Amino acid sequence: MDKLEISAVNVIICLSLLLSIVIVFVSCEVSLYCLQRPRNYFEEAKKLDKKIENLREEEKTSQTKKSATVAEISV
């Protein structure tokens, strides 16, 4: 093998190592970021319950409006 081929192989090996190190570093940073801000699942569940209640109330009001318009039409 020529010196040029050997140096090209060495460059590819070095770039592969550098890429793997960068991938490990980024994955560690992402996992640490996710672990630093723990989620409060109880508070999120409360928020979702409020949203569900609001949607149910909106559905009830829309149904009463529909029944009122039906009653007006039938009269």
Wavefront OBJ file of the C-alpha trace (Angstrom):
o trace
v 0.000 0.000 0.000
v 1.180 3.464 -0.752
v 1.724 6.077 1.909
v -1.235 7.964 0.475
v -3.542 4.968 0.939
v -2.296 4.409 4.490
v -2.813 8.052 5.383
v -6.314 7.977 3.848
v -7.188 4.927 5.949
v -5.795 6.660 9.040
v -7.893 9.757 8.316
v -11.029 7.634 7.945
v -10.279 5.833 11.214
v -9.688 9.120 13.037
v -12.883 10.633 11.656
v -14.845 7.540 12.672
v -13.477 7.758 16.210
v -14.237 11.465 16.378
v -17.776 10.882 15.155
v -18.392 8.151 17.719
v -17.053 10.399 20.503
v -19.338 13.226 19.369
v -22.339 10.889 19.285
v -21.625 9.664 22.819
v -21.143 13.240 24.044
v -24.406 14.452 22.509
v -26.374 11.501 23.875
v -24.957 12.121 27.358
v -25.871 15.798 27.158
v -29.406 14.980 26.063
v -29.895 12.442 28.837
v -28.515 14.849 31.450
v -30.801 17.613 30.200
v -33.801 15.329 30.495
v -32.788 14.218 33.992
v -32.165 17.748 35.279
v -35.746 18.840 34.886
v -37.881 16.088 36.385
v -41.509 16.176 35.446
v -44.238 16.509 37.975
v -46.688 13.995 36.572
v -49.309 14.727 39.224
v -49.536 18.384 38.163
v -49.709 17.385 34.505
v -52.520 14.959 35.300
v -54.422 17.767 37.046
v -54.030 19.996 33.985
v -55.312 17.236 31.717
v -58.286 16.644 34.023
v -59.160 20.354 33.841
v -58.971 20.263 30.052
v -61.251 17.219 29.958
v -63.747 18.910 32.282
v -63.759 22.038 30.123
v -64.371 19.978 27.002
v -67.252 18.144 28.674
v -68.807 21.438 29.784
v -68.507 22.832 26.265
v -70.142 19.698 24.909
v -73.020 20.007 27.389
v -73.596 23.670 26.536
v -73.580 22.921 22.816
v -76.096 20.102 23.358
v -78.405 22.366 25.370
v -78.198 25.014 22.646
v -79.081 22.400 20.039
v -82.036 21.149 22.072
v -83.217 24.736 22.602
v -83.135 25.438 18.876
v -84.958 22.174 18.178
v -87.626 23.150 20.728
v -88.009 26.581 19.099
v -88.357 25.030 15.674
v -90.984 22.533 16.842
v -93.065 25.280 18.487
l 1 2 3 4 5 6 7 8 9 10 11 12 13 14 15 16 17 18 19 20 21 22 23 24 25 26 27 28 29 30 31 32 33 34 35 36 37 38 39 40 41 42 43 44 45 46 47 48 49 50 51 52 53 54 55 56 57 58 59 60 61 62 63 64 65 66 67 68 69 70 71 72 73 74 75
